[in-house]
Amino acid sequence: MKHKKVVYVVALLGGCAGYWYFSSEPAPTLAQVVISNQQAQVATHQPSVVKQMQPKQVMVKETLPESVSERFSLLAEAYAQELTLPGYSVPLGVNDVHLLNPNQYVAQPVMLEGGASASIVMPKYRFSFPEPVVITLEVDGLTVTGVSAAIRSELSAHKEVLAKGDMANHDGKWTVQLDATEEWDGPMAVNVTFSAKGKKQTLTTGIEYSYPAATITGVGEVRAEGSDMLIPLKLTVEKAGYYRVRANLYTANQQPVALLTASKKLSEGAVEMELKAYKGVLPKQDGEFTLGSFVLERRPAVPGELTRYGRSNEPSYDLGEFAVGQLSDEPWQADEQEMQRLEFLQKMADE
């Protein structure tokens, strides 16, 4: 009997915004190579002799379909291009809508009888205490009455109602403001109920609400260090932990420049985090810059723990004028792990 040694290659790669990527942070972008060795022995019995046959090892190489190989080639090319710039300073353009508006709530119209539609509209998806939650119902092609809204906790066993209220009609839009308490925390369901043509209907959507784990209070003096523009970010931390902050860098006339990211373990109290903008993503000429569109996260310390969010006292901060010309022209050097990932993709493309 022939026995096979089979080599399986399983690529578990994460995708984002239409392209594949590896991340130096813990993320679902991994590659695993699983090697399965099967060995067995088969004995044949004859009337007077028991003879044990030695298994022969045969290597079977599984080649990737051409389409898969081509995909790895494209991934390798895209990843090689990404490695020309540091991950903490990514170019940002006017078409990067999801990055320019990281906390945007996207309304989803629900189709009703007779071609009518209704949708819940929110000013954003993620809220921090003490912000009120303003809920709006937009209806097209239908007359509705008895409109009300309620917010329920998704974490409580019985979906506890945290707040509710009747919605008032203003120019065809039904609106209510529900005020928060310090107990509001975690994922929440927003229910809007109304009556139309003798039927009662309910629409549901989701939001995140939290007591801020930390607050961005301002920025320090911007300075140059090698090929990076360094931006000290001032914070007040309520709960110590491992934090990640993302912010968008803009020119003075609000043209997007770069998405900046930094991670750091922070203690409670007044602390600083440093954001860096690489020269390769900055305008060629000197100018004034602003920083905004903040996303501040306290990462889970153990499995099952929720991500906690912070907030900023201001939506954006002026950084003043910065002389881009003072930065050095040294090229960005990818680290050893990033180069190994690139080599893996290139090897898979050649299979």
N, C-alpha and C positions, 0 to 999 in steps of 0.2 A: 504494500500500500504506500502510495506517495503522500508525503505530508508537506504542507505549504507553510512558508513563513511569509505572512502578509503584512505589508506596510501600509498603514492607513494614515493619511494626512488630513486633519480636520482644521480648517481655518475659521476661527471665530473672530470676525472683524466687525467693529462697530461702524455705523454710518451716520453722518450728520450733514444736513444742508446739501445733500446731493453728492457728497464726496466721502471717501473712506479715510479714516485717520487713526493714528496711534496717539496715545496720550501718556505723558510721564506721570500723571496723577492716577490713582486707582480708578479705573473705568472699564466698561465692558468691551474694550478693544484688546483682545488677547490672541495669541496663536499657540495652539497646542499640537504637538506631534505625538500621536499615540502609536506605540509599536507593540503588536500582539504576536507573541511567539507560541506556536502550538507544537507540542511534542507528544507523541504517543507511541506505544508499542503494540503490535498485534501478534499474537501467538497462534499458530496453526497446529492442530492436533492430528497426528496420524496414528495408526493402530499401535505401533511399537515405539515411536519416537515423538517427543515434543520438541519442535524446532521453533526458536524465537527469531523472527525477522527483524533486522535493524532498519529503522526508517531512514529514507533518503531525504535530505533537506533540499528543497527547491525554492529559489527566490522568485517571487512573482512581483514584478514592478507595475504598479498601477499608474498609468499616465493620465494626466488631466486632459479633459476635452479641450479642443482648440479654443472654444469660446471662453472657458474658464481661465486658460493660460493667458489669453488676450486681456482678460479683466485684471489679472495680477500684474500684467505689464503696464496697464493704465494706472493701477494703484501705485506701482513702483515709481512711475513718472511723476504722479501727483505728489507722492510723499517726498520724493527727491526735491521737488520744487518747494515744498513747505519747509524743508530743512535749510533753505537759504535764509530763512528769517526765524528768530526765536519765537517760541510759543507764547511768551508773555507779552508780545507786541505784534498783533495781527493787523494787517491793513484793513481798513473799513471804508466802504463806499456807500453811495446813496441808495443802491439796490439791496443792501443788506438789511432789509426791513426788520427781520426778527432780532437782529443784534442792536439796531438803533432803538427799538422799542421792546426791551426784554420783558417788560411787565404788561404787555398789551393783552387785553381781553378780546378774543375773537368771537363775535356773535354768530350763532348758528340758527338760521331761520327754520322753524318747524312748519311743515305743510299741513293745512287744515282742510276741512270739507269745502268744496266749491272753489278751489283754487286760492283760498285765503292762506295767509301765513302769519306767524307770530314769532317773536324772538325776544330773549332777555338780553339787555344791553347793560354792561358794567363799565365804570371808568377805568378799571384795571383788574388784574387777576389776583395779585397778592397785596394784602393790607397789613398795616402795623398799628397797634394800639397807640393813641386813642382815635384813629381815623374812623369816621362813620362810613357805613356802606350805603351807597346810593344805588337803588335798583330801578331800572326802567323797563317797561314792557312796550314794545312797538308791534302794532297789529296792522295788517294790510288786507283790505277786502272783507272785513267783518266788524260788526258792532258788538262790543263786549260790555258787560256790567259786573258789578261786585268783584272788582279786582283787588287782590291782597297779596302780600308777600310774607315769607317766613324764612328764617335762617336756622338751620339745624346742625348740630355737631355730628360729624361722621365718625368720631371716636367713641361716643357714648353708646352703650348697648341698645338703648331705646331711641336713638336719634333725637336726643333732647332738643326741644325748641328753645333757642337762645333769645330770639327777638321776632316780633311780627308786627304788621301794621297794614292798614288800608292804603291803597294807592290812589292818588288823585290824578285826574285827567288834565293835562296842560298841552293844548294845541295838538291833540291826537296822540300824545304819549302819556302813559301812566307811570307815575314816579312816586317813590317813597324813600325816606332816609331813615335807616335804622342805626341807632347809636350803640357803640360797643361797651363792654365791661372788661376788666382785667382778666376775667376767666376765659375769654374767647381765645382759643388756641388750637391750631391744627387745621386740617381740611374740613370744609363746611359745605353743606348743600344749600342752595338758594332755590326755594320753591315759589312760583308765582301761580296763583289760582284765579280763574275768571269763569264767567258764565256767558254762553253764546248759543242762541237758537235752542234754549231750554236745556242745554247740556253744560255740566261743570267740567272744566278741563284744568290740568296742572302741567306747567313746564318746569323743568329742573335743570340747574347748572351747578358748577362747582367753583369754589374760591379757596384761597389760603388766608388764614388770619393768625397773627401771632403777636405776643408781647415781644418787642425788639430785644434780641440777645445782645446787640451792640448798636451804637449810633455813630455815624460819621459826622464829626463836628467841624471839620475844616481841612485846609491844606497848608503845608509849610512852604518854605522857600524852595523853589525849583532850582536844581543845579545840574551840572554836567559831570559825568563820570565815564571816561573812555568814549565808547560809541553810544552811550545811553543818556537820555534825558530823565533824571530822577525826580519823582514827585512824592514827597512825604504826605501821607494821608493820616490825619489825626482822628482817633476814635475814642469813645468811652465804652468800655466793655462791661456788660452786666453779668455775663456768664462766661467763664474761662473756657477755652477749647481751641480746636483747630479751625481757623477761619479761611475762607476764600473770598476775595473781592474782585469784581469785574466792573470796569468803568470805561466809558467812551471818551476819547480825546477829540476835541473839535478845534477848528480855527476860530478866530474871533467872529467871523461871519457865519458860524455854525455849520461849516463844511466838515463832514466826518473825516477823521484822519486814521485812527487806530483803536482797536479794542485792546485794553490793557488788563492783565490778570496777575494777581499775586496771591500767595497762600502763606500762612504763618500761624504758629501756635501762640495764642494771646492769653495773657493773664487778665484778671479783673482790674478795672480802673482806667486811667488815661494812658493810652499806648499809641504807637505809630506803626503803620505798614507802608512799605515803599513800592510804588508803581514805577515801571520803567518803560520808556518809549525808545525803541531802537532807531538809530539815525536812518536806516533804510526805509522806514515807513513815514518819515517826516517830510514836510515840504522842503524844497531846496533852499528857500529863502528864510531869513529870520522873520518872526512874527509873534502875535499874541495868540494864546491858547486858552481853552476852557475845558473843564472836566465834568462829566455828568453821566446820566443813565446808569446809576449805581445798582449793582446787585451784590448784597452782602450776605454770606451764608456761614452759619456755624455747622460744620460737617458732623455727621453721626460718629460718635466715639465707639459704639458697639453695634452689632447687627440688631436691627429692629428699632433703633432710636431714630426719631424724626429729625430731618434737617430743620434747623431753626434759622430765621432770617433777621437781619437788622434793617436799619433805615438810615437815611441821610437827613440832617437838619435842613439842607437846601437841595433843590433839584440839580444844581450845578455850581461850580466854583471857578472864578477867574484865576488863571495862573499868571497873568501878566505877560510881558514880552520875553521871549527866549531866543538867544542867538544860536541857531542851528549850526552855524559854521564852526563853533568851538568844539563840536564833537569830532572824535577821531573817525577815520575811514576803515578801521580794521574790520574784516569780514566776520560774520557770525560763524562759529564753529559748533557743529552738532556734537552731542556727547556720545560716548561709546554705545550706550543702549539704543539710541536713535539710529546709529549707523548699523547696528546688528539687525534692527527691524527692517531697515532698507535692504540689507543684504538678503534677509529672508524673503522679502517680496520679490526681489530680483531673481532669486533662485527658483521660486515657485513659477515665475514667468517663463523661465528657461526649461521647465520640466516638459 
